[in-house]
Amino acid sequence: MVKKQEESIAVSAEQVLPHQANPAGNVHGGEIIKMMDSTAGVAAQRHCHSNVVTARVDELCFKKPVRIGDYVTCTARVVYAGFSSMEVFVTVESENLYTGETQIALTAFFTMVSLDKNDRPAEVPKVERGEDAYSQLLYACGKKRYEDNKKRSHRK
């Protein structure tokens, strides 16, 4: 079975509250990473329809600060799949609700692994490359990351 990237898209959003931030008003990175991990998990589950676990987080890039009061939207999609693992690209956009200004605050790749009922790796559907340039770029990046991670794991 082959699925489109768009079939796995998951979105979560919340307004940042003071208890999630440091004294300077910037949100703790861990708060956002937790949101990213949860959203990546939903995207992966949509793709494979089984339990999933996070195996790896790579290329976590903090681009802009997120401030108290910002509305944060986290979007995840499965961009490539191996036998049991899925490369999930996650973006975090923050919106200043007073000005309407939006910005990409973070991006990352999560490697999620599908598990069967015995908590063993389970086969997942493949991912279609896609027709638009964005989907094709994400597919190529996901495939390269998958291949690079496989090489790294065989060197141990």
Sequence and secondary structure as in RCSB ss.txt:
>XXXX:A:sequence
MVKKQEESIAVSAEQVLPHQANPAGNVHGGEIIKMMDSTAGVAAQRHCHSNVVTARVDELCFKKPVRIGDYVTCT
ARVVYAGFSSMEVFVTVESENLYTGETQIALTAFFTMVSLDKNDRPAEVPKVERGEDAYSQLLYACGKKRYEDNK
KRSHRK
>XXXX:A:secstr
 EE GGGG EEEEEE  GGGB TTSBB HHHHHHHHHHHHHHHHHHHHSSEEEEEEEEEEEE S  BTT EEEEE
EEEEEE SSEEEEEEEEEEE TTT  EEEEEEEEEEEEEE TTS B    EE   SSHHHHHHHHHHHHHHHHHH
HHHHH 
